[in-house]
Amino acid sequence: MTEQPSVAQAAQDYLDHLAVERGLSRNTVAAYRRDVTRFEQWCAGRGIRRLGEVAESDLADFAVSLGRGDDVHVGLSPGSTARTVVAVRGLFRFALAEGVTEQDVARDWKPPPIPQRLPKAISYADVVALLDAAAAGDPPLGLRDAALVEVLYGVGARISEACGLDVDDVDLDERAILLRGKGSRERRLPLGDKAAEAIDAYLVRGRPGLVARSTPALFLNSRGARLSRQSAWAAVQAAAGRARLDGISPHTLRHSFATHLLEGGADVRVVQELLGHASVTTTQIYTKVTVDSLREVYAASHPRARD
């Protein structure tokens, strides 16, 4: 075997593979880059120059350092630690496949268990209050924010999906919308009447006052460019402040969309398709939310629920 590349070079080759050959999104590759760069820096601090020099005990020490932190990095949560472990495991798997290393010492390395966190959903009354508050903003931004919140709740869009929408992705005649999700997966979803009305109002009376140059983007900022995720988050926060609602984020609306569908009797696999989850297991966490809600009602209402 020829001389192995440095850990840094192996990491860069791995990231190039993810971006070019596997076609992962820029944001996903950026997340992998942060994780493998942290491993690369840890190796440098330990005097480890090549992947073939890493032992299983080193990986265990690295995992401990992730949670504890060091002079350069803060400690990570169990979820972020697990994500980093998965990224570094992928690096070693890639290195073995490419002949960079003779064995995969990370093969049996397991990420730490992640405590299950139930999604936060708000009531439909709070959703209506948020929608009303978004629409109460000064035009044309109020019209934009009302349409944005309607999309986030009305179709359960991720904030990145909403910001990535183009005008041509919305078919108001057919009441349909095309979202581009994780891994470049697309899904065409039905668009409710309220969301369609809000988008139509924005397109007619709001967007023309924002657009400064030719752009396909549906949601625009005050300078006429595509709305960023940060600005969209800020718009939702501003509406939540006017509605006097705490702890609201764009993802809260996606959680509420799924929870309200299941509470209304929707099949979990239908909700899976609407959310764009690759696995129904991801969607099933919402069923725990609805069961808990039913349990609360039962405990408060049924005469045999308590001693």
SULMO-V459323 format. One record per residue. N is the residue number from 1. RES is the residue in three letters. SS is DSSP state (H for helix, E for strand, C for the rest). Layout:
N:RES:SS ; N:RES:SS
This chain:
1:MET:C ; 2:THR:C ; 3:GLU:C ; 4:GLN:C ; 5:PRO:C ; 6:SER:E ; 7:VAL:H ; 8:ALA:H ; 9:GLN:H ; 10:ALA:H ; 11:ALA:H ; 12:GLN:H ; 13:ASP:H ; 14:TYR:H ; 15:LEU:H ; 16:ASP:H ; 17:HIS:H ; 18:LEU:H ; 19:ALA:H ; 20:VAL:H ; 21:GLU:H ; 22:ARG:C ; 23:GLY:C ; 24:LEU:C ; 25:SER:C ; 26:ARG:H ; 27:ASN:H ; 28:THR:H ; 29:VAL:H ; 30:ALA:H ; 31:ALA:H ; 32:TYR:H ; 33:ARG:H ; 34:ARG:H ; 35:ASP:H ; 36:VAL:H ; 37:THR:H ; 38:ARG:H ; 39:PHE:H ; 40:GLU:H ; 41:GLN:H ; 42:TRP:H ; 43:CYS:H ; 44:ALA:H ; 45:GLY:H ; 46:ARG:C ; 47:GLY:C ; 48:ILE:C ; 49:ARG:C ; 50:ARG:E ; 51:LEU:H ; 52:GLY:H ; 53:GLU:H ; 54:VAL:C ; 55:ALA:C ; 56:GLU:H ; 57:SER:H ; 58:ASP:H ; 59:LEU:H ; 60:ALA:H ; 61:ASP:H ; 62:PHE:H ; 63:ALA:H ; 64:VAL:H ; 65:SER:H ; 66:LEU:H ; 67:GLY:H ; 68:ARG:H ; 69:GLY:C ; 70:ASP:C ; 71:ASP:C ; 72:VAL:C ; 73:HIS:C ; 74:VAL:C ; 75:GLY:C ; 76:LEU:C ; 77:SER:C ; 78:PRO:H ; 79:GLY:H ; 80:SER:H ; 81:THR:H ; 82:ALA:H ; 83:ARG:H ; 84:THR:H ; 85:VAL:H ; 86:VAL:H ; 87:ALA:H ; 88:VAL:H ; 89:ARG:H ; 90:GLY:H ; 91:LEU:H ; 92:PHE:H ; 93:ARG:H ; 94:PHE:H ; 95:ALA:H ; 96:LEU:H ; 97:ALA:H ; 98:GLU:C ; 99:GLY:C ; 100:VAL:C ; 101:THR:C ; 102:GLU:C ; 103:GLN:C ; 104:ASP:C ; 105:VAL:C ; 106:ALA:C ; 107:ARG:C ; 108:ASP:C ; 109:TRP:C ; 110:LYS:C ; 111:PRO:C ; 112:PRO:C ; 113:PRO:C ; 114:ILE:C ; 115:PRO:C ; 116:GLN:C ; 117:ARG:C ; 118:LEU:C ; 119:PRO:C ; 120:LYS:C ; 121:ALA:C ; 122:ILE:C ; 123:SER:C ; 124:TYR:H ; 125:ALA:H ; 126:ASP:H ; 127:VAL:H ; 128:VAL:H ; 129:ALA:H ; 130:LEU:H ; 131:LEU:H ; 132:ASP:H ; 133:ALA:H ; 134:ALA:H ; 135:ALA:H ; 136:ALA:C ; 137:GLY:C ; 138:ASP:C ; 139:PRO:C ; 140:PRO:C ; 141:LEU:H ; 142:GLY:H ; 143:LEU:H ; 144:ARG:H ; 145:ASP:H ; 146:ALA:H ; 147:ALA:H ; 148:LEU:H ; 149:VAL:H ; 150:GLU:H ; 151:VAL:H ; 152:LEU:H ; 153:TYR:H ; 154:GLY:H ; 155:VAL:C ; 156:GLY:C ; 157:ALA:C ; 158:ARG:C ; 159:ILE:H ; 160:SER:H ; 161:GLU:H ; 162:ALA:H ; 163:CYS:H ; 164:GLY:C ; 165:LEU:C ; 166:ASP:E ; 167:VAL:H ; 168:ASP:H ; 169:ASP:H ; 170:VAL:E ; 171:ASP:E ; 172:LEU:C ; 173:ASP:C ; 174:GLU:C ; 175:ARG:C ; 176:ALA:E ; 177:ILE:E ; 178:LEU:E ; 179:LEU:E ; 180:ARG:E ; 181:GLY:C ; 182:LYS:H ; 183:GLY:H ; 184:SER:H ; 185:ARG:C ; 186:GLU:E ; 187:ARG:E ; 188:ARG:E ; 189:LEU:E ; 190:PRO:E ; 191:LEU:C ; 192:GLY:C ; 193:ASP:H ; 194:LYS:H ; 195:ALA:H ; 196:ALA:H ; 197:GLU:H ; 198:ALA:H ; 199:ILE:H ; 200:ASP:H ; 201:ALA:H ; 202:TYR:H ; 203:LEU:H ; 204:VAL:H ; 205:ARG:H ; 206:GLY:H ; 207:ARG:H ; 208:PRO:H ; 209:GLY:H ; 210:LEU:C ; 211:VAL:C ; 212:ALA:C ; 213:ARG:C ; 214:SER:C ; 215:THR:C ; 216:PRO:C ; 217:ALA:E ; 218:LEU:C ; 219:PHE:C ; 220:LEU:E ; 221:ASN:C ; 222:SER:C ; 223:ARG:C ; 224:GLY:C ; 225:ALA:C ; 226:ARG:E ; 227:LEU:C ; 228:SER:C ; 229:ARG:H ; 230:GLN:H ; 231:SER:H ; 232:ALA:H ; 233:TRP:H ; 234:ALA:H ; 235:ALA:H ; 236:VAL:H ; 237:GLN:H ; 238:ALA:H ; 239:ALA:H ; 240:ALA:H ; 241:GLY:H ; 242:ARG:H ; 243:ALA:C ; 244:ARG:C ; 245:LEU:C ; 246:ASP:C ; 247:GLY:C ; 248:ILE:C ; 249:SER:C ; 250:PRO:H ; 251:HIS:H ; 252:THR:H ; 253:LEU:H ; 254:ARG:H ; 255:HIS:H ; 256:SER:H ; 257:PHE:H ; 258:ALA:H ; 259:THR:H ; 260:HIS:H ; 261:LEU:H ; 262:LEU:H ; 263:GLU:H ; 264:GLY:C ; 265:GLY:C ; 266:ALA:C ; 267:ASP:C ; 268:VAL:H ; 269:ARG:H ; 270:VAL:H ; 271:VAL:H ; 272:GLN:H ; 273:GLU:H ; 274:LEU:H ; 275:LEU:H ; 276:GLY:C ; 277:HIS:C ; 278:ALA:C ; 279:SER:C ; 280:VAL:H ; 281:THR:H ; 282:THR:H ; 283:THR:H ; 284:GLN:C ; 285:ILE:H ; 286:TYR:H ; 287:THR:H ; 288:LYS:H ; 289:VAL:H ; 290:THR:H ; 291:VAL:H ; 292:ASP:H ; 293:SER:H ; 294:LEU:H ; 295:ARG:H ; 296:GLU:H ; 297:VAL:H ; 298:TYR:H ; 299:ALA:H ; 300:ALA:H ; 301:SER:H ; 302:HIS:C ; 303:PRO:C ; 304:ARG:C ; 305:ALA:C ; 306:ARG:C ; 307:ASP:C
